[in-house]
Amino acid sequence: MDLLNTLVDKGLRRELPTRDEALAVLATSDDDLLDVVAAAGKVRRQWFGRRVKLNYLVNLKSGLCPEDCSYCSQRLGSTAGILKYTWLKPDQASQAAAAGLAGGAKRVCLVASGRGPTDRDVDRVSDTIKTIKEQNEGVEVCACLGLLSDGQAERLRAAGADAYNHNLNTSEGTYAEITTTHTYADRVDTVHKAHAAGLSACSGLIAGMGESDKDLVDVVFSLRELDPDSVPVNFLIPFEGTPLAKEWNLTPQRCLRILAMVRFVCPDVEVRIAGGREVHLRTMQPLALHLANSIFLGDYLTSEGQAGKADLEMIADAGFEVESADQVTLPEHRAMAEGGCGSHEGGGVCGTSAAAAPAGEPRTDLVAVRRRGAGTDLAPNA
Ligand code: SF4
C-alpha cells in the first residue's frame, strides 16, 4: 500500500506525515490491519528495538477532585465507587513504588487528584520523591499533580523529579465539551512549564470519548508540536457514575489503528499504552506492543489492570524484552537533546466513514475498581 510505504519512509527519517496521511491510517479497513501494524512496527523497531519500558503508577491522593473532567472517575460529582483517600506519606508511597520496581518497572509515576498542587503539596511530593530516590537507586520519577503554578516545576526538578506528566487529552476544538473547570490552554501552559524547568515532558491523549478522527489527529499533531518525550495513549474506561459511562466506542482494531497513527506522527517518542489497555485491546494487546514501546505494569489509578505477571508473560511471549534500568529509553538524538526526548499526533475511524466509529459492545464486566495497593492494606498488583 503506497500510504504505508510513505509513512514508513517518513517515520524512519523522523519526518512528519501530513494530516491526510494520519487520517488515512485511521480509515484503513480491517483487511489492512496487519499491514498497518507491520508498517508502524518497522518504525517502532528502528527507534526502540524490541524493548518495552514498564512504568508503575502510585496514586498519592485518590478521588475528591473539584474539577469536572467528564472522563474521570475522581471528578466532582462522580458516583463511581472508587477508593478515596488523602495524601500518602512518603514511606507509604515509597513502599508502593518498590513493589512496581520489583516487578520490573523503571519509572514510577506519582499522581494526585486535584486541579493542581499548592506549594505545601509540592513540599509533600518533594519529600516523597526524595524518599523514593533514596530507597530505590536509579529509579526514574515522574510527577503528575495537575496544573502547575510558576516555580513549582523548578521545585519538583530540584527535589529529583525526572519528568512531569500533564495530558492534553483531546483536541483544542472539543476540550470545552469534556471539561469546564479549566481550559486546553491551561494544560498546554503546564507542559511548557515542565519543559522550561528541565523536566522530561510527558503528555498524551484519551481516545474513545466520542471524538472524531479529525479531533484525534488534531490532538496528536498538537502533542508533536509540544515535543514531549513520552506520549501516553489512554483508551477511555467508561466508569459507571461518570458522564461518559455510555461511551463504549472502541474496538481492538480501532485502538491498534490509533496507536499506529500516533507512532507514525511521533516516530521516535516513547509511545505508552496507558489506561484502558486490557478493557479495549483485550486479546489484541500483544499486537499493540509492535506499535508502543512502553506500558504501565499492574494497576491503574482507580481501576485494576491485569496481573503484573501476565504483563511480563505477554511481553516475553510476543518476543519483546523488558527495558532494564541501565538502558536508555529514547534514541540517542533525543536523549542527548536538552531536557530529554519526544514528539506526536493522529485521528480516524475503522473501515467505514470517519464520522461514525463502530461501537464496541459495552464491557462493564472488564472494569474493576481498584481495591488493592496504594491507599489500602492489601498487597499491590505488580
Ligand atoms: S482528571 Fe485530574 S483534574 Fe480532572 S477530575 Fe480527574 S483528578 Fe480531577
Boltz pocket constraint, residues with backbone or C-beta under 6 A from the ligand:
constraints:
  - pocket:
      binder: B
      contacts: [[A, 65], [A, 66], [A, 67], [A, 68], [A, 69], [A, 72], [A, 73], [A, 74], [A, 75], [A, 76], [A, 112], [A, 113], [A, 114], [A, 115], [A, 146]]
      max_distance: 6.0
